[in-house]
Amino acid sequence: MTKDVLEVDSVQMQYDGRIIISDVYLKCETNDIIGILGRNGSGKSTLLKIIFGIEAADFKFVRINSVVKTKTSELLDQISYLPQDNFIPSSFTVEKTIGLSISKNMISRFHNDEMIQSILDKKIKHLSGGELRYLEIKLVLNTNSKFVLLDEPYNGLSPVMIKKVNQLILSKGDEKGIIITDHNYENVIKVSTKLTLIKEGKLFHLKTKNELVERGYLREGML
């Protein structure tokens, strides 16, 4: 089976004279779940926004299957993106949201989920934070895109909800390329097939998770 390939190359960005991202290269294939770790302010979320095209970089190349994509509009059907902040209008019902977001032939399968069944008749504004995040993540993972960017998917979730979200991510990892960043490093490590670390603007591709300690991101005993 031929894999689709997303490449982000030569990404550079400065802000107020400070280097945020310096000459970053990242390759993600379908079947990859790539975890991006790093301290607060290291540029993790910024890199995802640059890939998706909603943050300007001083320099970048984005290629999908070796074809350079220069316009954000060219990426919308190729890459889906989960922002840190909630994005569904609060006045919508869950059922309406699903109907507007998911292709008709997928809706029945999407509904076939205990969590979704329990919230289907509710309005978005009446969902708990965990219920809303679960819905958002499932919507993003079930678009027709080949690649998915997840920015802080675990934020504010209980251990039970984190387990459900991990199951969602892993269930789609065999058909999409997924890039995930979150401060919850334990779960990023748990679901990722490859790990990277942003430090001082550079992106390091790690051979083992032990490099997170060697490069000073984690202390001994935290793995």
C-alpha positions in Angstrom: 0.0 0.0 0.0 1.4 3.4 -1.0 1.9 5.8 1.8 1.0 9.5 1.6 3.9 11.8 2.8 3.8 15.2 4.4 7.1 17.0 4.6 7.8 20.4 6.2 11.2 21.7 5.4 13.5 24.6 6.2 11.0 26.3 8.6 12.3 29.5 10.1 10.6 32.0 12.3 11.7 35.0 14.4 9.6 37.2 16.7 10.9 40.4 18.1 14.4 39.4 17.1 14.2 36.1 19.0 14.5 32.8 17.0 11.4 30.8 17.6 12.0 28.0 15.0 15.3 27.5 13.2 15.6 25.3 10.0 13.1 22.7 11.1 12.5 19.6 9.0 9.7 17.1 9.7 8.4 14.2 7.7 5.1 12.4 8.5 3.8 9.4 6.6 0.4 7.7 6.9 0.8 5.2 9.8 3.0 7.7 11.7 1.9 9.2 15.0 4.6 11.8 15.7 4.9 13.3 19.1 6.4 16.8 19.4 7.5 17.6 22.9 9.1 20.7 24.4 8.9 23.2 27.2 6.4 26.1 27.3 7.2 28.7 24.7 9.5 26.3 22.7 7.4 26.7 19.5 5.4 23.4 19.5 2.0 25.0 18.8 3.6 27.6 16.5 5.0 24.9 14.3 1.6 23.2 13.9 0.0 26.5 13.0 2.8 27.1 10.4 2.2 23.7 8.9 -1.5 24.3 8.7 -0.9 27.7 7.2 -2.6 30.0 9.9 0.8 31.3 11.2 3.2 33.0 8.9 6.8 31.8 8.9 9.8 33.7 7.6 10.6 30.7 5.4 9.1 27.3 4.9 8.3 24.5 2.4 5.3 22.3 2.8 5.2 19.3 0.5 2.5 16.5 0.2 3.6 13.6 -1.9 6.5 15.7 -3.2 4.3 18.5 -4.4 5.0 21.9 -2.9 1.9 23.6 -1.4 2.2 27.3 -1.3 -1.4 28.3 -0.4 -3.3 27.5 2.8 -6.3 26.7 0.6 -4.4 23.8 -1.0 -3.9 22.2 2.4 -7.5 22.3 3.8 -8.5 19.0 2.2 -5.2 17.4 3.0 -4.6 18.4 6.6 -7.0 18.8 9.5 -6.2 20.7 12.7 -7.3 20.6 16.3 -6.6 24.0 17.9 -6.0 24.4 21.6 -9.2 26.4 22.0 -12.7 25.1 21.4 -14.0 25.8 17.9 -17.6 24.6 17.7 -20.3 27.3 18.1 -21.9 26.9 21.5 -25.5 27.3 20.1 -25.2 24.2 17.9 -26.4 20.8 19.0 -24.1 17.8 18.9 -26.2 16.2 16.2 -26.1 19.3 14.0 -22.4 19.6 14.4 -21.8 16.1 13.3 -24.1 16.5 10.3 -22.3 19.6 9.1 -18.8 18.1 9.7 -18.9 14.4 8.7 -19.8 13.0 5.3 -23.2 11.4 5.1 -21.9 7.8 4.6 -19.8 8.1 7.8 -22.5 9.5 10.2 -24.0 6.2 11.2 -20.5 4.9 12.1 -19.6 8.1 13.9 -22.8 7.8 16.0 -21.9 4.2 16.9 -19.9 5.3 20.0 -21.1 5.1 23.6 -19.8 8.6 24.4 -21.3 10.2 21.3 -24.7 8.5 22.0 -24.7 9.9 25.5 -24.4 13.5 24.2 -26.1 13.4 20.9 -29.2 15.4 21.9 -27.3 18.0 23.9 -26.2 21.5 22.8 -22.5 22.2 22.7 -22.8 24.8 25.5 -24.2 22.1 27.8 -21.3 19.7 27.3 -18.6 19.2 30.0 -15.1 20.1 29.0 -14.1 16.5 28.5 -17.2 15.7 26.4 -16.6 18.7 24.1 -12.9 17.9 23.7 -13.7 14.3 22.8 -16.2 15.4 20.2 -13.8 17.9 18.7 -11.0 15.3 18.5 -13.3 12.7 17.0 -14.5 15.2 14.4 -11.0 16.2 13.4 -9.9 12.6 13.1 -12.8 11.6 11.0 -12.4 14.2 8.2 -11.2 13.0 4.8 -7.8 14.5 5.3 -4.7 12.4 5.1 -2.9 14.2 8.0 -4.1 15.4 11.4 -2.5 18.0 13.7 -3.5 17.8 17.3 -2.6 20.7 19.6 -3.0 20.0 23.3 -5.7 17.3 22.9 -5.4 16.2 26.6 -5.8 19.7 28.1 -8.2 19.6 31.0 -9.2 15.9 30.5 -9.7 13.4 33.3 -7.7 10.1 33.2 -10.9 8.3 32.0 -11.3 10.8 29.1 -7.6 10.6 28.3 -7.9 6.9 27.8 -10.8 7.3 25.5 -9.0 10.0 23.5 -5.9 7.7 23.2 -8.1 5.0 21.8 -9.5 7.4 19.2 -6.0 8.5 18.1 -4.6 4.9 17.9 -7.7 3.8 16.0 -6.9 6.3 13.2 -3.1 5.9 13.3 -3.2 3.1 10.7 -4.8 5.2 8.0 -3.6 8.8 8.7 -0.5 10.6 9.5 -0.9 12.2 12.9 1.2 14.9 14.6 0.5 15.6 18.3 1.9 18.0 20.8 0.9 18.2 24.5 2.4 19.0 27.9 1.1 15.6 29.0 4.3 13.9 27.8 3.4 10.5 29.2 0.4 10.1 26.9 2.2 11.6 23.9 4.9 9.0 24.4 2.2 6.3 24.9 0.5 6.9 21.5 3.5 8.0 19.4 5.4 5.8 17.0 8.1 8.5 16.6 9.2 11.2 19.0 10.7 14.7 18.4 11.8 17.4 20.8 11.9 21.2 20.2 14.6 22.9 22.1 16.1 26.3 21.4 14.3 26.5 18.1 15.7 23.2 16.8 13.7 20.0 16.2 15.5 16.9 17.3 14.4 13.5 16.0 14.8 11.0 18.8 15.8 7.4 18.4 14.6 6.5 21.9 12.5 8.2 24.6 15.6 8.2 26.9 16.9 11.1 24.8 14.2 13.2 26.5 16.3 12.9 29.7 19.7 13.2 27.9 18.6 16.4 26.2 17.3 17.9 29.5 13.5 17.8 28.8 12.8 15.3 31.5 14.6 14.4 34.8 15.8 11.0 35.7 13.0 8.8 36.9 10.2 10.7 35.0 10.0 8.1 32.2 
